[in-house]
Amino acid sequence: MISIERHQALADAARKTLDALGVANVEILVADGSTGLPTHAPFDAIAVHATAPSIPKSLAAQLTEAGRLVLPLATKPEETLVLLTRDADTLKRQSLGPCRFVPLLGTEGF
């Protein structure tokens, strides 16, 4: 499993917490999470924990066939948690309900 943080201090704190919990199967990288990790792709599943203004094309492109992307989207009047499933060159979209998250920052974020 891979987790992306924008700031080294947050990555260090996350690693410390995971170590204290005995979790050793998570790799924490410092990068722009809005663009994913193309060098590590493809992924069966991607979970985004910040609201995106639209579906990040980079993340969708990194999914395997039948891969899933869960992310909060900025919709009116509230944010919506969505599940996107890749089917060939299309994405099937399912709404999972209203939600609230911090904004996704980065190249494909706010």
C-alpha positions, -999 to +999 in steps of 0.1 A: +000+000+000+012+035-008+002+068+008+011+102-006+017+133+016+024+168+003+047+178+032+077+159+046+067+167+082+033+150+076+049+120+060+073+117+089+044+119+115+024+093+096+054+069+094+060+074+132+023+066+139+022+036+116+055+023+132+040+027+167+009+007+156+031-020+140+020-013+105+048-021+081+031-026+048+026+011+039+050+031+019+047+068+025+059+091-003+061+129-005+045+141-038+016+159-055-012+134-047-035+151-073-014+135-101-009+101-084+021+080-090+025+072-127+058+054-121+040+029-097+008+025-118-014+008-126-035+005-094-065-017-086-078+010-062-071+046-054-087+065-025-085+103-024-090+119+010-095+155-002-122+172-024-113+176-060-128+202-083-132+175-110-121+140-116-083+141-118-074+127-153-040+115-141-056+094-113-082+079-136-055+070-162-036+050-135-064+025-128-063-011-140-092-025-160-121-027-134-099-005-111-118+017-086-112+054-076-131+068-046-130+105-041-150+135-029-160+159-057-169+195-053-205+196-064-233+221-057-246+226-031-224+201-012-195+178-019-203+142-031-183+111-024-182+091-057-170+057-068-155+055-103-149+021-119-128+018-150-143-001-179-120+000-209-117+037-217-147+048-197-155+055-161-187+043-145-197+068-118-217+060-087-227+086-060-221+074-025-236+104-008-228+139+006-195+145+024-171+171+037-133+170+031-104+194+029-097+207-006-073+187-028-042+208-035-019+203-064-017+203-102-051+187-107-067+201-075-077+235-063 
